[in-house]
Structure formats: C-alpha cells, structure tokens
Amino acid sequence: MKGFVFHGAGKSAWEEVPDPGLKDPTDVIVRVDAVTICGTDLHILKGDVPEVPSGTVLGHEAVGEVVETGSDVRTVRPGDRVLVSCITACGRCRFCKEGAYGQCQGGGGWILGHLIDGTQAEYVRVPHADLSVHPLPGALESQDAVLFADIFPTAYEVGVINGRVRPGDTVAVVGSGPIGLAVILTARLCSPERIIAVDLADSRLEAARGLGADAVVPVRDEPEQLVADLTDGLGADVVIEAVGVPESFEMCTRMVRPGGRVANVGVHGKPATLHLEDLWIKNVTITTGLVDTSSTPTLLRMAASGRVPTAPLVTHTFPLDQMEEAYEVFAHAADTGALKVVLGEQRHDELAVPAA
C-alpha cells in the first residue's frame, strides 16, 4: 500500500509501505476512506515532536471500513464503517478507568502517527479497537465524521470543559484555525453571553463570525483592549489558547479576569513565559491537556442530529494520493484559505452496468 511517511524534520513522502497486519487480538485493520491533516502533523514535520521515529506513517484521524478484526474484538466486525479516534485506550489501566484515555499506560494514548504507523495511508492497524474505533451513524458523511476523530473532542474537552465555560460567560478564543473554530462551535452549546475570536488572518475571523463568534478582532487591533472594553475592564471569564506559540499564550494570561480560567489547547514547540509576578494575586486557573476522546460518542450523536455543524470547516478536498499537495495547501493556510483539508476516494459498493 501507500502511506505518507515522515523521514525526519522537513522530509516526508507519499510512498510504498508494508501493508499492516494484526499484531494483537485487540487490533483491527481499517481501510481508509477519509483522512485529514492536523496542525500537530505540521509540528512533527518541523521537528517539534522528536519522539516520532523516522519512517513513521503520519496521521491520527480517519474514517473507514473494518476489513479484519482480532479474536478479542467485540464491538465492531468486518464491513462496519467506523471513526478511527486520535486516541487509543486499553481500558484497563488507572487512567483509562478514570476516562483519561489520553494518558493511557497500557499501550494507548496518542500513538497513531506518533509512536506507531498512523492513518494517512490506504490501510491502518488500530490497537485496542473496542475503545478506539466508533461505529458511525449512516447519516454522517465521511468528510464530516472525520472531524470528530480529533478537532471536535479536543476543542470541547481541552478547551470548553477544561475552561469550565458556563452560561453567561465571556469567552475569548485566541486562534481561529480549525481547533479555534471547533471551540467556538462547542462553546456555544454552553450558552455563553459572548464569544470573542482573535486571529492574525481576516479570512479566519470571517469564518469565526460565520460560525457564531459575537465579536472578532485581528491581533493588530489590540484584542486585549477590546476584551477589556466589552467586560467593563474585568477581562474574559474564559480564555482559550488555540495557536501554540508563546505570544498567544502570554496574551491569553493578560486577557483573563481575576478568578478566570485559561485553557491551553495549542501544541507548543517552544517555551512560553509564565508571568507569575502578575498572575499570583489574580486567582487564575491555567489548564493544559491532551484530548481523552471520552466525549466522542456524544459529539457524534449531536453531529448526526445537526446540533454541531461541520461542513463550513472543510475548505479543500483531495484524492488520497494527493497527500503531498494537500500538505502544501494546509501548511500555507494564510495564502490558500485552508481550514480543514480532507482526503479520500469516493467508494462505490455497487457498480452500475448499462443496459444492453
């Protein structure tokens, strides 16, 4: 088969790789029908995630069809259409028993496209399948469903839940890329008074407004002052960092009110300064986190019922074998306007034969 392979910082290729096979009785093999690219994949390619071995197939999000199952798999069978979660979970360790699947100590956590071969390929082996793949509602299209492998549970769990968004809150979202936009969509489920979106790019701020942000502000226009003006000088109740650079994190800590919450979602490749000389007296709570995906079944049900719209986030689609082009488009989002790119082939289970 072919897969998108990492060969060290700045080096990658869509190339022939060995077909995956079952290694453990809890594994499944999934034929990939739809896959997407994550900002974390770009961090890997830059060398920001040094534990990823050269030769690894990247990717940790997919929709596909189960083609083979291990003898201990109970929840899916060949032919099932499933979502492959970005997190795998053994279900037996201390953290899994607490629902903290991202910290799994039993061979799970974030391993796909990180410690083992991932989903940006024609087939993928998924360990611990009973908790790591989810049967999909028939009403949910593949290019919509694949967004629930990572960005929606990440936005909801690490941003909205960790930030404890409540009715009546002022929520500032710093970063209006795919994760930030998913934060806006899922924060609205909690009925905040207002959501303020901050970004460098006007196109992304326009997308944020279209998805429910009540106010948008480019970084060049002093977003901290806007937040202060809208809150009578107090600051936002919740500030969610969805970029992953020191400047955005430090901006978040300046925007939050006394007693407020800063939820960091962005993946950071460099140290950020924590200004405790200013924060120690403000009773501010700062949270970090890797997604657990415990919310994925709930979010999928809400998506199937139309409560969480996804279509506006997918701006570009490609066949699977155009992976390198898709990476170029996604990596240069400021120029291309890309939010989420989805790759995959349209499957046809029935072949129409013209009448003689």
Wavefront OBJ file of the C-alpha trace (Angstrom):
o trace
v 0.000 0.000 0.000
v 0.994 3.660 0.046
v 1.288 5.988 3.020
v 2.623 9.415 3.930
v 5.947 8.779 5.661
v 7.972 11.070 7.941
v 11.723 10.904 7.279
v 12.979 13.473 9.770
v 12.495 17.227 10.110
v 11.489 18.716 6.768
v 11.454 15.366 4.952
v 8.382 13.330 4.010
v 6.906 11.437 1.064
v 3.834 9.564 -0.185
v 5.405 6.177 -0.904
v 5.106 2.406 -0.810
v 4.981 0.954 2.709
v 4.215 -2.558 4.029
v 0.570 -3.494 4.445
v -0.439 -3.508 8.117
v -1.316 -6.794 9.795
v -2.882 -7.800 13.083
v -0.335 -7.915 15.909
v -2.585 -8.335 18.944
v -6.011 -9.927 19.383
v -7.483 -6.489 20.208
v -6.420 -4.955 16.859
v -8.471 -4.131 13.793
v -7.374 -3.265 10.269
v -9.304 -0.389 8.681
v -9.398 0.549 5.013
v -9.136 4.330 4.998
v -11.932 6.162 3.178
v -11.334 9.676 4.542
v -8.426 11.228 6.391
v -7.414 14.742 7.363
v -4.281 16.650 8.321
v -3.786 18.102 11.788
v -1.692 21.039 12.927
v 0.178 18.516 15.060
v 1.314 16.791 11.855
v 2.900 20.087 10.796
v 4.652 20.290 14.175
v 6.046 16.778 13.573
v 7.339 17.743 10.138
v 9.076 20.773 11.652
v 10.834 18.546 14.187
v 8.846 19.823 17.190
v 7.881 16.272 18.271
v 11.256 14.500 18.446
v 9.899 11.186 19.717
v 8.333 10.423 16.302
v 10.701 7.903 14.637
v 11.850 8.427 11.081
v 9.917 6.044 8.832
v 6.585 6.537 10.632
v 3.368 6.858 8.624
v 1.765 10.059 9.895
v -1.866 10.795 10.730
v -4.172 10.084 13.656
v -7.673 10.751 12.246
v -9.665 8.657 9.785
v -12.980 7.218 8.702
v -13.009 3.839 7.019
v -14.280 0.282 6.823
v -13.154 -2.508 9.111
v -11.637 -5.262 6.972
v -10.141 -7.537 9.639
v -10.518 -7.940 13.402
v -8.511 -9.647 16.109
v -10.023 -12.523 18.058
v -10.749 -10.392 21.155
v -12.543 -7.523 19.391
v -16.196 -7.369 20.423
v -17.665 -4.017 19.344
v -17.062 -3.998 15.577
v -16.787 -6.526 12.777
v -15.629 -6.569 9.146
v -17.792 -4.344 6.980
v -18.536 -1.804 9.718
v -17.990 1.855 8.874
v -16.074 3.437 11.729
v -14.360 6.545 13.016
v -10.728 5.957 13.997
v -10.078 8.059 17.098
v -6.859 10.022 17.514
v -6.509 8.377 20.945
v -6.355 4.645 21.646
v -7.281 3.269 25.035
v -6.503 -0.065 26.672
v -9.460 0.274 29.056
v -7.612 -1.439 31.912
v -5.001 0.963 33.308
v -5.643 3.502 36.054
v -6.084 6.405 33.647
v -8.425 4.567 31.297
v -10.611 3.552 34.238
v -10.913 7.266 35.038
v -11.787 8.106 31.417
v -8.412 9.829 30.903
v -7.648 7.845 27.749
v -5.055 10.332 26.547
v -2.801 9.268 29.434
v -3.276 5.520 28.847
v -0.420 3.477 30.327
v -1.414 0.219 28.643
v -0.039 0.869 25.181
v -2.548 3.518 24.189
v -2.838 7.297 24.307
v -1.709 9.265 21.291
v 0.224 6.597 19.424
v -1.158 6.651 15.859
v 1.162 8.677 13.651
v 3.316 9.331 16.712
v 4.769 6.121 18.106
v 3.301 3.696 15.549
v 2.167 3.999 11.927
v -0.863 6.211 11.529
v -3.873 6.839 9.334
v -2.508 8.768 6.349
v -2.356 5.593 4.291
v -4.607 3.222 2.419
v -4.945 0.924 5.460
v -4.202 1.324 9.159
v -3.851 -1.024 12.132
v -5.727 0.295 15.175
v -4.830 -1.211 18.570
v -7.354 -1.587 21.424
v -10.190 -1.361 18.935
v -13.112 -1.754 21.331
v -12.456 1.706 22.816
v -10.592 3.243 19.905
v -12.922 2.978 16.911
v -16.532 4.133 16.872
v -19.315 2.811 14.613
v -20.707 5.720 12.595
v -24.307 6.791 12.071
v -25.300 6.314 8.457
v -26.477 9.941 8.248
v -22.989 11.328 8.837
v -20.887 11.821 5.703
v -17.271 10.686 5.897
v -15.764 14.138 5.355
v -17.863 15.466 8.241
v -17.341 12.477 10.512
v -13.546 12.578 10.266
v -13.554 15.922 12.102
v -14.709 14.061 15.223
v -11.540 11.990 15.366
v -9.616 14.894 16.883
v -10.522 18.562 16.497
v -14.043 18.458 17.937
v -13.289 16.349 21.032
v -10.057 18.312 21.533
v -11.844 21.650 21.315
v -14.660 20.507 23.579
v -12.666 18.642 26.218
v -9.401 20.604 26.406
v -10.959 23.982 25.647
v -14.596 24.151 26.717
v -14.715 21.584 29.519
v -11.281 22.376 30.991
v -12.126 26.069 30.721
v -15.426 25.412 32.527
v -17.445 27.543 30.109
v -20.764 28.420 31.733
v -23.949 30.250 30.754
v -23.376 33.990 30.730
v -19.583 33.796 30.383
v -17.439 35.957 28.154
v -15.187 33.566 26.246
v -12.158 34.740 24.260
v -10.732 32.276 21.734
v -7.213 33.150 20.627
v -6.655 31.444 17.290
v -9.361 30.896 14.667
v -7.862 27.919 12.894
v -9.711 24.591 12.815
v -9.362 23.974 16.558
v -10.363 27.520 17.471
v -13.414 27.325 15.210
v -14.397 23.987 16.769
v -14.019 25.656 20.187
v -16.465 28.356 19.090
v -18.996 25.786 17.866
v -18.820 23.650 21.016
v -18.647 26.605 23.433
v -21.991 27.761 22.046
v -23.516 24.565 23.466
v -22.876 26.057 26.940
v -24.734 29.355 26.294
v -22.010 31.935 26.992
v -23.028 35.595 26.810
v -20.446 36.323 24.135
v -17.578 34.709 22.264
v -14.692 36.859 21.044
v -12.421 35.446 18.336
v -8.832 36.619 17.835
v -6.576 35.798 14.890
v -3.958 37.192 12.528
v -5.940 36.393 9.369
v -9.066 38.286 8.363
v -10.342 35.248 6.446
v -10.299 33.112 9.570
v -12.025 35.819 11.578
v -14.737 35.913 8.920
v -15.135 32.151 9.327
v -15.303 32.606 13.112
v -18.089 35.151 12.785
v -19.981 32.836 10.457
v -19.755 30.001 12.991
v -21.048 32.006 15.930
v -18.418 34.399 17.294
v -20.154 37.537 18.573
v -17.085 39.737 18.085
v -13.905 39.268 16.073
v -10.650 41.174 16.293
v -7.355 40.868 14.418
v -4.207 40.758 16.518
v -3.088 44.087 15.008
v -6.121 45.872 16.528
v -5.331 45.389 20.228
v -7.605 42.465 21.153
v -6.782 42.862 24.847
v -8.325 46.334 24.796
v -11.460 45.056 23.064
v -11.896 42.339 25.689
v -11.464 44.942 28.435
v -13.969 47.288 26.776
v -16.600 44.541 26.459
v -16.213 43.427 30.084
v -16.067 46.792 31.889
v -12.345 46.344 32.368
v -12.563 42.951 34.107
v -11.325 40.623 31.375
v -12.787 37.424 29.960
v -14.161 34.680 32.194
v -12.525 32.047 29.992
v -9.669 32.473 27.526
v -8.827 29.542 25.264
v -5.417 29.359 23.583
v -5.697 27.602 20.226
v -2.449 28.542 18.490
v 0.564 27.091 20.294
v 3.088 29.950 20.298
v 4.474 31.871 23.296
v 2.971 35.210 22.236
v -0.578 33.856 22.070
v -0.323 32.103 25.435
v 1.008 35.225 27.111
v -1.794 37.273 25.503
v -4.328 34.854 26.990
v -2.974 35.358 30.500
v -3.322 39.128 30.084
v -6.930 38.858 28.854
v -8.343 36.761 31.690
v -10.223 38.313 34.599
v -9.333 37.710 38.264
v -10.698 34.284 39.152
v -10.947 33.350 35.479
v -9.684 30.355 33.548
v -7.092 29.980 30.772
v -7.394 26.699 28.869
v -4.397 25.929 26.679
v -5.238 23.767 23.662
v -2.405 24.713 21.281
v 0.601 22.437 20.760
v 3.696 24.368 21.812
v 7.104 23.760 20.274
v 8.875 26.469 22.282
v 8.842 27.584 25.943
v 6.363 30.273 26.943
v 6.926 32.653 29.834
v 4.520 32.319 32.754
v 4.293 35.761 34.333
v 3.632 34.716 37.896
v 4.730 38.165 39.059
v 1.388 39.384 37.656
v -0.760 36.259 37.953
v -0.066 35.078 41.503
v -2.562 37.520 43.006
v -5.358 37.022 40.439
v -6.652 33.540 41.393
v -6.286 32.458 37.758
v -6.617 28.790 36.817
v -4.480 27.583 33.895
v -5.147 24.161 32.408
v -3.337 22.112 29.802
v -4.324 18.815 28.308
v -4.190 16.121 25.693
v -7.626 15.099 24.495
v -9.112 11.928 26.005
v -11.878 11.498 23.379
v -14.303 10.345 26.078
v -16.798 12.825 24.578
v -16.597 11.386 21.049
v -19.763 9.219 21.164
v -21.803 12.160 22.484
v -20.413 14.545 19.878
v -21.118 12.059 17.084
v -24.748 11.789 18.182
v -25.055 15.571 18.266
v -23.487 15.851 14.825
v -25.893 13.273 13.405
v -28.820 15.302 14.787
v -27.483 18.549 13.314
v -26.518 20.174 16.624
v -22.842 20.525 15.682
v -22.394 21.797 12.103
v -19.183 20.722 10.402
v -19.439 21.490 6.686
v -18.061 25.069 6.883
v -14.777 23.761 8.299
v -13.878 21.633 5.258
v -12.471 24.004 2.661
v -10.416 21.640 0.464
v -10.782 18.009 -0.618
v -8.258 15.794 -2.393
v -7.885 12.182 -3.503
v -5.766 10.191 -1.081
v -2.810 10.027 -3.441
v -2.539 13.836 -3.497
v -1.305 13.872 0.093
v 1.787 15.951 -0.633
v -0.270 18.640 -2.404
v -2.791 18.637 0.464
v 0.012 19.208 2.981
v 1.252 22.177 0.948
v -2.226 23.714 0.895
v -2.755 23.143 4.626
v 0.715 24.351 5.628
v 0.211 27.633 3.734
v -3.277 28.340 5.050
v -2.677 32.090 5.188
v -2.351 32.083 1.412
v -4.746 29.262 0.479
v -7.542 29.974 2.974
v -7.453 26.349 4.109
v -9.215 25.379 7.312
v -9.540 21.590 7.158
v -8.447 19.514 4.191
v -9.989 16.078 3.769
v -8.534 13.356 1.565
v -10.186 10.196 0.342
v -11.665 8.281 -2.508
v -15.375 8.046 -3.151
v -16.294 4.392 -2.569
v -18.844 2.698 -4.823
v -20.216 -0.520 -3.372
v -22.462 -1.102 -6.358
v -21.344 -0.814 -9.978
v -23.994 0.473 -12.363
v -23.934 -1.571 -15.565
v -25.587 0.000 -18.619
v -28.412 -1.997 -20.125
v -27.528 -3.913 -23.313
l 1 2 3 4 5 6 7 8 9 10 11 12 13 14 15 16 17 18 19 20 21 22 23 24 25 26 27 28 29 30 31 32 33 34 35 36 37 38 39 40 41 42 43 44 45 46 47 48 49 50 51 52 53 54 55 56 57 58 59 60 61 62 63 64 65 66 67 68 69 70 71 72 73 74 75 76 77 78 79 80 81 82 83 84 85 86 87 88 89 90 91 92 93 94 95 96 97 98 99 100 101 102 103 104 105 106 107 108 109 110 111 112 113 114 115 116 117 118 119 120 121 122 123 124 125 126 127 128 129 130 131 132 133 134 135 136 137 138 139 140 141 142 143 144 145 146 147 148 149 150 151 152 153 154 155 156 157 158 159 160 161 162 163 164 165 166 167 168 169 170 171 172 173 174 175 176 177 178 179 180 181 182 183 184 185 186 187 188 189 190 191 192 193 194 195 196 197 198 199 200 201 202 203 204 205 206 207 208 209 210 211 212 213 214 215 216 217 218 219 220 221 222 223 224 225 226 227 228 229 230 231 232 233 234 235 236 237 238 239 240 241 242 243 244 245 246 247 248 249 250 251 252 253 254 255 256 257 258 259 260 261 262 263 264 265 266 267 268 269 270 271 272 273 274 275 276 277 278 279 280 281 282 283 284 285 286 287 288 289 290 291 292 293 294 295 296 297 298 299 300 301 302 303 304 305 306 307 308 309 310 311 312 313 314 315 316 317 318 319 320 321 322 323 324 325 326 327 328 329 330 331 332 333 334 335 336 337 338 339 340 341 342 343 344 345 346 347 348 349 350 351 352 353 354 355 356
